[in-house]
Amino acid sequence: MDSILAFDRRHVWHPFTQARTAGDPIPVRAATGAVLHGEDGRDYLDLISSWWVNLHGHAHPAIAGAIAAQAHVLEQVIFAGFTHRGAVEVARRLAALLPGDLNRVFFSDNGSTSVEVALKLAAQYWYNQGQNRTRFLAFDGGYHGDTVGAMSAGHSSGFFAPFAGMLFSVEALPYPATWDGDPEVEARESHSLAALDRWLEHHGTDTAALIMEPLIQGASGMRMCRPEFVSAVANRLQAAGVLLILDEVMTGFGRTGALFACLKAGVTPDLICLSKGLTGGFMPMAVTVCRDPLYEAFQADEFDKAFAHGHSFTANPLGCAATLASLDLTLAPQTTVALANIESHHRERMARLARLPGVARPRVTGTVAAIDVVLDGDEGYGAAIGAKMRAFFTERGLLLRPLGNVVYILPPYCIAMEQLDRAYDAIEAFVTGQP
Ligand SMILES: *Cc1c(COP(=O)(O)O)cnc(C)c1O
């Protein structure tokens, strides 16, 4: 344990971490279900699905077994000029589950690459047809990953000031963040849609695509919008001939209560990005799925119409095996029951939390619940209260990682209601224990 930390301090660079002030990371020895087992003998309840990736609990035997079996047969193969059973089966099953003619699957390795692929496909789709559509649209607070294209799309999330000069310009429209019982939701949506209408009036013919996180903006603080808003956006884009990219990297595979957020909104996007829960959180893998007409625009006799993009680990067979095993679990009837139970438990405990002073904007979408803690007017990602809350929860054996002053719960689907109660009890204790 001590040597792990000593070498970690000496050699490891952790993501989204200011090492000088963060304190030591917690060495994890193993994990089962919703619980992480620390090297120090302590347990930590994983209430954020290990950064939103885990769906069915840690070390789930069905997924672990599928990966192990696949590793003995075919661990990796070049995906240009070759194909394999697992990739074909993943593509076939995703196409059947996604709405409309979202039929064509491009594989990559993480959420950011799935977004890069979507942005590049949208750009080349117009280029291939000789149309000069080069502008992109997004919503303020949208986060789409940390590669340069994904940062451009998510520039308003506020993390990327050092790279401002490297980013291409993306117009960020106002986002109608809402909560349960919000009296002004319609006014805020009208304001956003009016901004979209104005943009389309001036740039409807030179805009390539709009990218958005449907129903929940994750990284900027679990900011939620209504399904009606997503469908209103989709209708306007369709009328203007602008492509819609839905970034469902976080919202996919049951997170919002439906298999995909787009199903809840009744929308078929032109492109959809999936990663995080794709493999149940076991393997780094992602897909970008597009509609048939988009794929058609890349067919030609000459090579230069092809999509010249690929990653070493495209459609990695271990990732495909994990995906197939995770899909079986996601579609099992007991998961549907679990999703409904988590959502109703969230709503019950949120109603209680919402009555406490210092708790604002309570919100629930499917398995995701969030509040803003507004005790001293300190808000935003860097809010000091975030670090204070994190330490409070860690001491109690709870992995909760507030985004600034936003506390959220995004659990694996195997979580027990008593485990959820432990988290809510601790949040109540923190909020009521403040001076
Ligand atoms: C996490 C996330 C990404 C980036 O995924 P990585 O795997 O971290 O690169 C992109 N979009 C959304 C909505 C995300 O939540």
The ligand as an SDF file (V2000), in Angstrom:
LIG
                    3D

 15 15  0  0  0  0  0  0  0  0999 V2000
  -17.2830   11.4460  -20.9550 C   0  0  0  0  0  0  0  0  0  0  0  0
  -17.9190   12.0860  -22.1080 C   0  0  0  0  0  0  0  0  0  0  0  0
  -17.2380   12.2540  -23.3210 C   0  0  0  0  0  0  0  0  0  0  0  0
  -15.7860   11.8740  -23.4820 C   0  0  0  0  0  0  0  0  0  0  0  0
  -15.5850   10.5130  -23.3140 O   0  0  0  0  0  0  0  0  0  0  0  0
  -14.1050    9.9830  -22.9770 P   0  0  0  0  0  0  0  0  0  0  0  0
  -14.2550    8.4980  -23.0230 O   0  0  0  0  0  0  0  0  0  0  0  0
  -13.8090   10.4940  -21.5960 O   0  0  0  0  0  0  0  0  0  0  0  0
  -13.1840   10.5150  -23.9900 O   0  0  0  0  0  0  0  0  0  0  0  0
  -17.9050   12.7980  -24.3830 C   0  0  0  0  0  0  0  0  0  0  0  0
  -19.1930   13.1710  -24.2710 N   0  0  0  0  0  0  0  0  0  0  0  0
  -19.8930   13.0290  -23.1290 C   0  0  0  0  0  0  0  0  0  0  0  0
  -21.3190   13.4350  -23.0870 C   0  0  0  0  0  0  0  0  0  0  0  0
  -19.2710   12.4960  -22.0010 C   0  0  0  0  0  0  0  0  0  0  0  0
  -19.9540   12.3860  -20.8630 O   0  0  0  0  0  0  0  0  0  0  0  0
  1  2  1  0
  2  3  1  0
  2 14  2  0
  3  4  1  0
  3 10  2  0
  4  5  1  0
  5  6  1  0
  6  7  2  0
  6  8  1  0
  6  9  1  0
 10 11  1  0
 11 12  2  0
 12 13  1  0
 12 14  1  0
 14 15  1  0
M  END
$$$$
